[in-house]
């Protein structure tokens, strides 16, 4: 007999009162089958409790660290005042963390003599930044609630706050993740796309691997509404598109002229440029720019040139409300990508905890 369909609605109720005195008919309305299930399941309730504790849910720290989300937002606000670009950089962590073995904070781990982590992977080296912002958030949380809030959850909360603080949508986040005990440069290299080699088709394939739809992918590409990117990421588009020795014909000529001045052949490829016309405001200008052929990255502009994604770009360019809704939904879905490996609550997001010997 499969008890799961019968048990699931009662599971959290059983575990929440484990150890308390139960009265006759206590679950009469909420779990009418309890008189049958409790005698069978009582020896195993401790197992269910540990499983239930891993279920992601809003308000996870309501009892253990009730001001956790307030603290994260305040630290993100401080970071934005110090450097506007930093919050956009922090938002990128969710993408680069969750796609590589789930949302487990592995992207934050520094390399060790025995572990090559993800920070120096091809898609991250010289690109991911503002790790100090996460350090500051973690320090504030450790002061308020020691050893309670995971670094993986900090990424999820801070990414949401980066959007909300710059004018974008605000949404409820599900929390309760554990931090990974290791990281893998190889896994990141194998999964994350190169900024020069990505296009709409490769991005569709990548997102589908994680049960994210084409609409999700286009909406989440709107994260490029805020922040900047390096000249390194567009040199091929400007000077040797598809090995032609020429520029990408999809460029708006005026926009291409601006970029060639900013990123000349043989120039400093670490110079940065905004990725849309309103780089400090989270809005739908990014999609309007794609329609006007002013996308910065190749992966951006191909969202409009590709028939598989063009209609979503047009829809979001014309309706910011629809973009905001789809973006928030996509971020929640991405945040549901979980690691299957053991974890912990790191005390320092850059290193795993020391084990007592």
N, C-alpha and C positions, 0 to 999 in steps of 0.2 A: 504493500500500500504506500503510495506517495503522499507523505504528510505535508510537503512543502506548501502547496496551495492553501491548505487549511491553517498551517502553522504561521505563515508569514505575517498576517495581520496582527497576530498575537505576540510576535516575537519580542518586539521592543517593550511591550507591556510586561511580559514575564521577566525580562532581564532588568527592567528598571526597578522592580520591587523585590528582586532577589535578596534574601536575607531579612526581609520585613515580615511581620505577622500578617497572614492572609485570613480574611474573614470569609464565612460562607457566602457564596454568590458574588464574590468581589468582582469577577469579570463577567457578570451576568449579561451586561449590555455590550461591553466592548469586545469580549471574546467568549461567546456562549459555549464553545467546545472545550473550554479550559478544564472542566471536570473530567474529561476523557484524556486530554493531552498531558496535564500536569503529572499524573502518576507515571506516565511513560517517559516523559522528557526531563523530569527533575534531575536525574543523575547527570544530564548533559547540559544543563542550563549555563554552567560556567563557560562551556564552549561557545554557546550562542552569544553570550555576553561579550566575549572577546571579539567575535565576528561583528556584532552590532556596533561595537566601539570603533570599528574601522570604516563604517559607512559614512560617506561625506554628507554633510548637512549644514544648512545655514545655522548660525548661532552656536557652532561647536564649542567655542570657548566662553559661552555665556556664564558658566559657573567658575571655570578655572582661571579665566583672564577676561573679565567682562569688557574691559576697555581696549582690547587688542586692536580692533579695527579702527578705533578712534586714534590710537597711538600711531598706527601705520599711516593713516591719512595725514596726521600732523607732521610726521617726519617727511612724507612725500611733499607736503606743502613747503617745508623748509628747503628741501632739495631743489624744488622748482624755482624758488626765489633766489637761490644761490646760482643756479644754472638752469635755464629753461629747458635746454635739450635733455637734461638728465632723466626726466620722467619718461620721455619717449624711449630712452635707452633701457630703462628698467622694464617698460612694457614688453620689449623684445624678449626678455628672459623667459616669459611664459611660453612663447613659441619654441624657443631653442631648448627649453627644458622638457616640456611636455611631449614633444615629438620623439625624444630620445629616451626610450624605456620608461615613459610615463612621467607625470608631474611629481618629481621626487627630490628636487633641489640639487641634482647631480651636476648641473651646469655651473654651480657656485663653487665646487670643490677645486682647490689648488692642486697642481701636480705634486706627487711625492716621488721619492726614489724608486718606489715599487708600483706606481700608478701614473699612467698618462691620462689625464682628465680631458674634459671637453673644451676648456678655454682656448686651447691652441689648435682646435680642429679647423679644417679649411673654411668653414662657414662662420667661424667665431673669431679667429685670430685677427687682431687689428680692427675688429669690428664691434664685438660686444664690449660694453664699457659701463661705467657707473656702478661697479660692484661695491664701491664705498658707500653708496646710498643704502644698499641692503645691509651692509655692516652697521650703519647708524640705526636703521630700523630695528635690527636684531638686538643691538645694545640697549635701546630704549625698552624693548619688550622684556629682555632679560632682567632689567632693573625692576620692572613692574611685576613680572610673572616668571620667575626663573624656571628654566627647563620645561617650558609649557608649549610655546607656539613654534611650530616647525618652520624651517626655512622654505620648504616647499609651499606652505600656506602663505608665507610672507610674499612670495612671488605672485601668487594668485591675487591676494588683496592689493598689493602695490600696483599690479598691472591694471586692475579695475580703477584704482585711484588716479593713476596717470591719465586715464581717459576722462574721468569725471572732472578732475581739476583743470583740464584744458578745454572744457566746454562740451565734452561728449556725453554719452549716456552713462547712467549710474545703474548698477544692478546688484542683486543679492548674490553673494558668493557662497559656495559650499566648501566647507573646511573639514579638517580631520586627517590630513596627509601625514605620512612619516617621511623623514629624510633618508636618502640612500646612504649606503655604507661605502659606495665606490662610484667611480665614473669611468667612461670609456671614450677615448678620443676616436677609436676605430668605429664605434657605434655611431658617433656623431657624424663622422665622415661618410659612413655608409648611408645615412638617412637624410641628413640635411642637404638641401640643394645649394649649388654654387650661385652667387649673385649674377655671374656672367653667363652661366649655362642654363638658367631657368627660363621657362616660358609657360604659357597657359596650360599646355598639355602636360608638362612634367609636374606642374603644381596640382592639377586635377588628380593625377595619379597618386601623388604624395598624400593629399588630403583624403582620398578615398581609402587608402590603406588604414586610415584611422577613423573610418566611418563618418567622415565629414564630407558634405555634399559640395557640388560645384558652387552653389549659392553661398555656402559657408565660406568657401575659399575666397571668393571674390569679396565678400563682405569683410573678412579678416585681413585681406590685403589692404583694406582701408586703414589699417594701423599705420600705414605710411603717410597718413594725414598729418602726423606730427613727427618732428625729428629731422635728422640730416643723414646723408650718406656720403661716402668718400668718392673722389674722382676715380679711384681704382675700379669701382664697380661699373663704370660706364665707358672706360677707354676703348673696349672692343666695339661698343655701339657707335662711338664717335669716329673711329679710325680704321677698323678692320671687321666690319660686320659680316658674320658668316664667312670669314676668310676672304672677303672681296677686296680688301684694301680701301674700302670706302665706308661712308657713314650709313647708318640705318635709315632707309628711305621713309620710315614711319615718323621720323622727327618733324615737328613743325620747324620750318627754316629759321625763324627768329629765335626760337628757343634753343635750337642747335647752335646758333651763332653765340648765344650767351654762354652755353656750356663749353664751347671750344676755347673761349677766352678764359674761363675759369679753370679748365682742365686741358691745357695745351699738351701736345705730344712732347714727351720728355720732361714734363713738368712734375711738380710734387703731387703724387697720387693720393696723398693723405689729406689734401684740401677737401673740405666738405661743402655740400650744397643742400638746401632744403629740398624735400621730395615733393612738395606741392607749393602753391602760391601763398598758403597761410600756415606755415610750418609750426607756429606756436599755438594754433587753435585746432582742436579736433572737430572737423566738419566734413562735408561732402565735397569740398573743393578738389580733393584728390581725384575723384571720379570725373568732375568737370574738366580737369586738366587732361585726363586720358582721352576724353572725347575731343579735346582741342589738340591732341597729338603732342602733349607736353608731359608725358610720363617720363620719370627719371630713369628707372631701371628697365632693362629689357623685359623682365617678368611683369613689370607694371603695364607697359604699353601693349604687350601682347594680349592683355585682358580685353582690350578694345578691338584689336585687329582679329582676334580669334572669334569665329562664329559661335563657339560653345559658351563663351562668356560675355560677348558684347552686350546682350540684352540686359544682363544684370548690371553692367557698368552704366548703361543708359538709365536704367531704373533708379539706381542709387544717385546718379548725377542730378536727376530731376526731383528726387524725393528723399530729403535728408532723414525724415522720420523713419522711413522703411530701412534706410541704411543703419541707423542707430539700433533699431530693433534687431535686425539680422546680425549686426556685429556683437551685440550683447549675448544673443543666443549662441553664436559661434564660440565666443570666449568661454561660456559655461560648458559647452560640449567639449571643447578642447581641454578644459580643466578636469573633465571626468576621466581623462586618460590616466590610468593608474599603473604603478609598478607592481609586479607580482613578487618582488624580492623583499626580504626583511629590512626593516628600517629603524630609525631612532629619532629623537628630537635633538638635533645638534645644538651645542652651546655656542659654537662659532660656525657660521655658515660655510667657512672656507675649509674646515677640516672635520673629520669624523671625531667623535668623542673618544678620549682615552679610556681604555678598559682597565679596571682595577685588577691588579695581579695578586 
